[in-house]
Amino acid sequence: MNIYLCIMYKNKIAQYIEENRLFTLKDKIIVALSGGADSVALLRLLVDLGYTCEAAHCNFHLRGKESDRDESFVNDLCKTLNIPLHIQHFQTAKFAAEQHLSIEMAARELRYTWFETLRQKQTAGYIAVGHHKDDSVETFLLNLIRGAGINGLLGIRPINGNIVRPLLCLTRQDITTYLQGIGQSYVTDSTNLQEEYTRNKIRLNLLPQLAEINPSIKETLIHTTEYLNEVALIYKKGIEDGKKRVQTQQGILINALLNEPAPEALLFELLHPLGFNTTQTENIFKSLTGQSGKIFTSQQWIVVKDREYLLIKAIHPEIKTLIAEQPPFSYTIEEQVKGANFTIPRDPNTACFDKDKLKSSLSFRLWKQGDSFIPYGMNGRKKVSDYLTNRKFSILQKQQQWLLCSGENIAWLVGERIDDRFKIDNYTQQIIIVKIQITPSNIDIPNKLKEQLK
């Protein structure tokens, strides 16, 4: 490659940085340096353009000797360029397991948390990462396949807070051509050649097939994301105006929401930041024309469908424990002889037991994690948490599930099912009948919630 092509790439990057106001020559830039082609090209281009750079390398210890090879390579490269290098080691697999994250998400969280800490420590202006045009196209397709709102279809943006992406004006081919032209080596991550990750499947399989239909597919999708960015500005303005029309101190005004041009989209934008997914939002939207009292929960928020409003509140201890330490019901315990004509009542608020099998005193308590019992009609044990999940109990309903225990053993999931060990059979002589009566003040849980949500 002749020198003029190298100069062309440098000028293209310089123009892109200036047009997008990523940073200036006065700023210190920390370059995320993995050792791959993208990050190596980014470092070389910024250094050649005269920017003050330091490098940051993460060793995630996920690829054995390959991870150590990458660290050695970036160390040698930075010594050659006389660039300060910061290296951080992570036990990524352990962190992923502890936090219940995928390896990819764990590595991302570790990486960007450390980058920001390092940026502040080194008083740098920005962290530069090596995302390029192809990455933006792949991100667009990935979000399209998974299902995303308009914000998920905007591709990768050149600047996000203190993270900047100067290479978004170059393709993967541009980058490798540039490195070949200046005689700069780089390392290759073997996992990028495997198909175990969705993004690699898009890169290695989907894009080549799309290119058979449209050889300019990458440029077409880039233009689409640029167009959608303009559309997103209009969309965002419409959503913000809509929020003002439907939100009140009491909650979301249902009639006002239903009169919006795109009520379901507006509801999604209102609830998605609170942890409600697409399916939940669809269910909440369907409930708007139904009866009052339906409850929906995310990890940290609760939504109650009232007559006029959707009531929204953060879940805090006062709401999590709507019921007191005493059961929200009164109860009676009766004993009788099993007669020939005895029939077990079908009332869910009544439970019948073989007296001889209840070898310990009876007591009520709320269920807790780790509880298990043998549901009536089954042989094996089942965790209470799994039973409630299978019954599609909401978080709030789970928190209100009471147990009747015989000593340490669960005899009855109140209102649900007794334990098979205490059932009445052909040998039963004496019967214990437990009846509960819901305390009137606790019949309408949504009403009690309304009080908490005011």
FIKOLPA-929304 format. One line per 5 residues: number of its first residue (from 1); for each residue z, x, y of C-alpha. Coordinates in steps of 0.02 Angstrom, whole numbers, plus 32768, in hexadecimal, padded with zeros to 4 digits. Each point is the difference from the previous one (the first is absolute). Layout:
N
NUM> Z/X/Y | ...;
***
This chain:
454
1> 8000/8000/8000 | 7FD2/8047/80A9 | 8079/801A/808D | 7FB9/7F6E/8063 | 8037/7F82/7F7C;
6> 80B1/8047/8005 | 7FFF/7FEE/80BC | 7FC2/7F4D/7FED | 8095/7FD0/7F93 | 807A/8053/8079;
11> 7FB3/7FA5/8094 | 8004/7F5B/7FA1 | 80BA/8014/7FDD | 8025/8035/80B3 | 7FA3/7F68/8042;
16> 8059/7F8B/7F87 | 80AB/8045/8033 | 7FD7/7FE8/80B7 | 7FB3/7F52/7FEE | 8096/7FC0/7F9F;
21> 807F/8060/8069 | 8054/8045/7F65 | 8050/8098/8054 | 7FDE/808B/807D | 7FFD/80BE/7FFC;
26> 80B1/7FFD/8046 | 8044/7FA8/7F65 | 8045/8057/7F66 | 7FB4/7FB7/7F62 | 804B/8005/7F52;
31> 7F74/7FF9/7F80 | 8028/7FAF/7F57 | 7FB9/8087/7F8F | 7FEE/7FD7/7F47 | 7F81/8088/7FDC;
36> 7F75/7F84/7FDB | 7F59/8002/805B | 8031/7F7C/8081 | 80A1/8051/803D | 7FB8/80B0/7FFC;
41> 7F6A/7FCA/8068 | 8074/7FA7/8079 | 8069/809C/801A | 7F6A/8072/8015 | 7FAA/7F8C/807B;
46> 809B/7FE7/806D | 8026/80BA/8002 | 7F4B/802A/802B | 8007/7F80/808E | 8097/8059/804A;
51> 808B/7F85/7FD6 | 80B1/803E/7FE0 | 801F/7FDA/7F49 | 8087/8010/7F7D | 7FE9/7FCA/7F4B;
56> 806D/7F96/7F8D | 7FEE/8000/7F43 | 8053/7F8B/7F83 | 801C/8038/7F4D | 801D/7F5E/7FA1;
61> 8013/8056/7F57 | 7F90/7F82/7FAA | 7F76/8070/7FBA | 805E/8094/7FB7 | 7FAA/80A8/801E;
66> 7F7D/7FAB/806D | 8086/7FD0/8080 | 803C/80B5/8007 | 7F4C/803C/800F | 7FE6/7F90/8098;
71> 809E/8043/8053 | 7FC8/80B4/7FE3 | 7F53/7FDA/8047 | 803F/7FB2/80A3 | 807C/808E/8015;
76> 7F73/8081/7FF5 | 7F8F/7F99/8073 | 8083/7FF0/8089 | 8027/80BA/7FF7 | 7F47/8026/8017;
81> 7FF4/7F8A/8095 | 80A9/8036/8044 | 803C/7F4C/7FFF | 80BA/7FD2/7FE7 | 8016/7FA4/7F5A;
86> 808B/7F88/7FCF | 8016/7FD5/7F47 | 8069/7F75/7FB7 | 8023/7FE1/7F47 | 801A/7F4F/7FBE;
91> 803C/7FBB/7F59 | 7F85/7F72/8012 | 800D/7FB3/7F53 | 80BD/7FF5/800D | 7FF7/7FB4/80AE;
96> 7F7E/7F80/7FC6 | 806F/7FCA/7F6F | 809B/7FF2/806D | 7FA6/7F9B/8086 | 7F98/7F99/7F85;
101> 7F5E/803C/8051 | 7F59/8036/7FBA | 7FE1/80BB/8002 | 7F7E/7FEA/8088 | 8074/7F9A/8070;
106> 8092/8076/7FE1 | 7F97/8098/8030 | 7FC3/7FA7/809C | 80B0/7FD2/8037 | 8043/80B0/7FE1;
111> 7F6C/8051/8057 | 8000/7F9B/80A0 | 80BE/7FFF/8012 | 8002/80BE/7FF5 | 7F6A/8011/8076;
116> 805A/7F9F/8088 | 80A1/8064/7FE9 | 7F9C/80A1/800B | 7F9F/7FC5/8098 | 809F/7FE0/805F;
121> 8050/80A2/7FC7 | 7F68/8066/8037 | 7FEA/7F9A/80A0 | 7F4D/7FDC/7FCE | 7F9A/7F74/804B;
126> 7FA6/7FC1/7F67 | 7FE7/800B/7F45 | 7F47/8013/7FD4 | 7FC6/7FC4/7F55 | 7F56/8018/7FAE;
131> 7FC1/7F4E/7FE6 | 7F44/7FF1/8017 | 7F79/7F7A/8000 | 7FFC/7FEE/7F44 | 80BD/7FE3/7FFD;
136> 7FEC/7F75/807F | 7F78/7FAD/7F98 | 8069/800D/7F62 | 8096/7FB6/8059 | 7F97/7F6E/803C;
141> 7FC2/7FDC/7F50 | 80AD/8018/7FB4 | 804D/7F81/8077 | 7F6D/7F8A/7FE7 | 8018/8004/7F43;
146> 80BC/7FEA/8009 | 7FF3/7F76/8081 | 802E/801F/80B5 | 8002/7FAD/80A9 | 7F8F/803D/808A;
151> 8076/808F/802A | 7FE9/8045/7F50 | 7F42/8008/8017 | 7FFE/8071/8098 | 7FF1/80A3/7FA0;
156> 8067/8097/8032 | 8024/8010/80BA | 7FF1/80A7/805C | 80B1/7FF8/8044 | 809E/7FAA/7FC4;
161> 809A/8031/8061 | 800F/80BD/7FEC | 7F84/8008/7F6F | 7F4E/8031/8033 | 7F60/800B/7F99;
166> 7F7E/806E/8056 | 7F88/8004/7F6A | 7FD5/7F46/7FFD | 7F58/802A/804F | 7FCE/806C/7F69;
171> 7FD5/7FD3/7F4D | 8041/8058/7F65 | 7F55/8053/7FF0 | 8007/803C/80B6 | 80A8/8051/7FDC;
176> 7FC9/805E/7F64 | 7F5F/8036/8056 | 8064/8044/8093 | 8076/8062/7F8E | 7F6F/8049/7F9F;
181> 7FAF/8034/80A3 | 8097/8063/803C | 8023/8046/7F53 | 80AA/7FAB/7FF2 | 8045/7FD9/7F52;
186> 8075/7F71/7FD4 | 8059/7FB9/7F67 | 7FD4/7F63/7FA0 | 8080/7F81/7FC5 | 7FD1/7FD8/7F4D;
191> 8045/7F4F/800F | 7F76/7FDB/807F | 7F85/8011/7F71 | 805D/7F86/7F92 | 7FEF/7F43/8001;
196> 80B7/7FD2/7FEB | 8018/7FCF/80B6 | 7FAA/7F6A/804F | 7FC1/8065/8095 | 7FAC/807D/7F8B;
201> 7FAD/7F72/7FA3 | 7FB8/7FC4/80A5 | 7FC6/80AF/802B | 7FB8/802F/7F57 | 7FBD/7F59/7FC3;
206> 7FF5/7F75/8080 | 7FB5/805D/8094 | 7F74/8051/7F99 | 7FD1/7F54/7FBD | 8002/7FB5/80AF;
211> 7F93/8090/803B | 7F7C/7FCB/7F82 | 7FF5/7F5A/805E | 8013/804A/80AE | 7FEB/80BD/800F;
216> 8054/7FF8/80AA | 8096/7F9F/7FC1 | 8081/8075/804B | 7FB6/7FF7/80AE | 7FED/7F44/7FED;
221> 80B8/7FEB/7FD4 | 8035/8074/808D | 7F9E/7F94/807B | 8053/7F67/7FB3 | 80AE/8046/801D;
226> 7FD2/802D/80B3 | 7FC4/7F4D/801B | 809C/7FBA/7FAF | 806B/8068/8075 | 7FB1/7FA2/8091;
231> 8019/7F5B/7FA6 | 80B5/8030/7FDB | 8025/800F/80BA | 7FC7/7F4C/8019 | 805F/7FC9/7F63;
236> 809F/8056/8039 | 7FF5/7FAD/80AA | 7FE7/7F55/7FAD | 8093/801B/7F8A | 8075/8034/808D;
241> 7FCE/7F67/8066 | 8017/7F92/7F66 | 80AE/8045/7FDE | 8035/7FCF/80AF | 7FC4/7F4E/7FE2;
246> 8058/7FE4/7F58 | 809F/8066/800B | 809F/7FB6/8049 | 80B8/802D/7FFC | 8014/7F87/7F6E;
251> 7F73/804D/7F99 | 7F46/7FE2/7FE4 | 7FCE/7F53/803F | 7F9E/7FB6/7F6D | 7F93/7F84/805F;
256> 7FD0/8084/807F | 7FD3/8079/7F75 | 7F94/7F7F/7FA6 | 7FA0/7FDF/80A1 | 7FD0/80B8/8012;
261> 7F49/8030/7FDE | 8034/806C/7F6A | 80B1/7FCA/7FD2 | 800C/8059/7F58 | 7FC5/80A6/804A;
266> 807E/7FEE/808D | 808B/7FD9/7F84 | 7FD1/809B/7F9C | 800C/806E/809A | 80A9/7FB4/8029;
271> 804B/8016/7F52 | 7FAA/809A/7FB8 | 8067/8078/806C | 809B/7FAE/7FB4 | 7FCD/802F/7F50;
276> 7FAA/7F5F/7FC9 | 7F62/8022/7F9C | 7F5E/7F9E/8001 | 8031/7F8E/7F70 | 80A8/7FD6/804E;
281> 7FAD/7FDB/80A7 | 7F83/7F8D/7FAA | 8090/7FA2/7FAC | 805F/7FF1/80A4 | 7F63/7FBF/8055;
286> 7FE7/7F7D/7F77 | 80B5/7FC7/8017 | 7FE6/7FD6/80B9 | 7FC2/7F50/7FDA | 807E/7FE2/7F74;
291> 80B7/7FD0/7FF9 | 8087/8061/805B | 8077/8075/7FAB | 7F91/807F/7FA9 | 8043/80B2/8008;
296> 7F9B/80A1/7FFD | 8046/80B0/8001 | 7FC3/80B1/8013 | 806F/8097/7FE4 | 8053/7FF2/80AB;
301> 7FCC/7F58/8048 | 800F/7F48/7FD7 | 7F90/7F6F/8035 | 8036/7F4A/7FF2 | 7F83/7F72/8016;
306> 8055/7F81/8072 | 7FB5/7F5D/8042 | 7FBE/804B/80A3 | 801A/80BA/7FEC | 7FF1/8092/7F8C;
311> 80AC/804E/8013 | 7FFE/80BE/7FF1 | 8096/8072/7FF6 | 802E/80AC/7FC0 | 8065/7FFA/7F60;
316> 80AE/803E/8029 | 80A6/7FF0/7FA5 | 8028/7F57/804E | 7F60/7FB6/7FBC | 8004/805E/7F5A;
321> 80AA/7FB4/7FDA | 7FE4/7F4B/8032 | 807D/7FCC/7F7E | 80B8/802D/8006 | 8063/8058/7F7A;
326> 802D/7F56/7FB8 | 7F76/7FA4/7FA2 | 7F9D/7F85/806B | 802B/7F77/7F84 | 8093/7FA8/7FB3;
331> 800E/7FF5/7F43 | 8059/7FAA/7F71 | 8023/8040/7F51 | 8016/7F81/7F74 | 8026/8012/7F48;
336> 7FCE/7F84/7F7A | 7FE2/7FF1/7F47 | 7F4C/8009/7FCB | 7FD4/7F53/7FC3 | 7F6E/7FCF/7F92;
341> 7FA6/7FB2/8093 | 801D/808D/807C | 7F65/8031/8064 | 7FF8/8098/8071 | 7FDE/7FC3/80B3;
346> 7F5E/8039/8051 | 8052/800A/80AA | 7FE8/80B4/8042 | 80AC/7FF4/8052 | 8055/7FE5/7F58;
351> 801A/8080/7F76 | 804A/7FE6/7F53 | 804D/8085/7F92 | 804E/8017/7F55 | 80B9/8013/8028;
356> 8021/8076/7F6F | 7F7C/8078/8041 | 8051/800C/80AC | 8086/807C/7FD1 | 802F/802D/80B4;
361> 802A/7FA2/809E | 7F75/7FBB/806E | 7FDB/803B/80B1 | 7F74/7FF4/8081 | 7FB1/8092/805B;
366> 7F5D/8033/8051 | 7F89/8063/7F91 | 7FE8/80BA/801F | 7F83/8086/7FD0 | 8012/8032/7F4A;
371> 8039/7F54/7FC4 | 7FAC/7FC4/7F61 | 8010/7F6D/7F89 | 7FAA/7FAF/7F6B | 7FA4/7F68/8044;
376> 8013/7F63/7F98 | 7F7D/7FFC/7F77 | 7FE3/80BD/8001 | 8042/808D/7F93 | 7FF5/8096/8072;
381> 8058/802A/80A2 | 7FAC/7FE7/80A8 | 8032/8045/80A8 | 8033/7F7A/807A | 7F92/8052/8084;
386> 7F67/7FF2/7F8C | 8028/7F4C/7FD6 | 800B/7FD0/80B8 | 7F60/805F/8027 | 7FA5/7FA7/7F73;
391> 803F/7F5B/8047 | 7FB1/8036/80A6 | 80A5/7FFC/805E | 7FF5/803D/80B3 | 8073/8089/803F;
396> 806F/7F7D/8051 | 8008/7F97/7F62 | 802E/8099/7F99 | 808E/8028/8077 | 8047/7F52/7FE3;
401> 7FFD/8000/7F42 | 80AC/7FE1/7FB6 | 803E/8024/7F4F | 8081/7FB0/7F92 | 8050/808A/7F99;
406> 806C/8000/7F64 | 8061/809D/801C | 7F7D/8087/8020 | 7F74/7F9E/7FAD | 7F89/7F8D/805D;
411> 800B/7F51/7FB9 | 7F90/7FA4/807D | 7F87/8028/808B | 803C/7F6D/8067 | 7F7A/7F7C/800F;
416> 7F8A/8063/7F92 | 8027/802D/7F4B | 8098/8020/7F90 | 8016/809A/7F92 | 7FC6/7FE4/7F4D;
421> 80A2/804A/7FBC | 8065/7F6C/8040 | 7F8B/7F72/7FD1 | 8030/7F65/7F9F | 7FC4/7FFF/7F4C;
426> 801B/7F9F/7F5E | 80A7/8056/7FE5 | 8047/7FD7/80AC | 809D/7F95/7FFE | 8046/800C/80AF;
431> 7F93/7FFC/809D | 8022/8043/80AE | 7F9D/7FA5/8088 | 7FF1/8051/80AC | 7FBB/7F97/808E;
436> 7FDE/803E/80B0 | 7FE9/7F9B/809D | 7FAA/8053/8092 | 806F/8003/809A | 7FAA/7F90/8083;
441> 8001/8087/8087 | 7F9B/8071/7F8E | 7F7F/7F83/7FC1 | 7F81/802A/8086 | 7FF1/80BE/8003;
446> 7F73/7FFB/8080 | 8073/7FA2/8079 | 8084/8086/7FEB | 7F7A/8082/801E | 7FCA/7FA8/809E;
451> 80B0/8016/8043 | 7FF8/80BA/7FD8 | 7F53/8011/804C | 802B/7FB2/80A8;
***
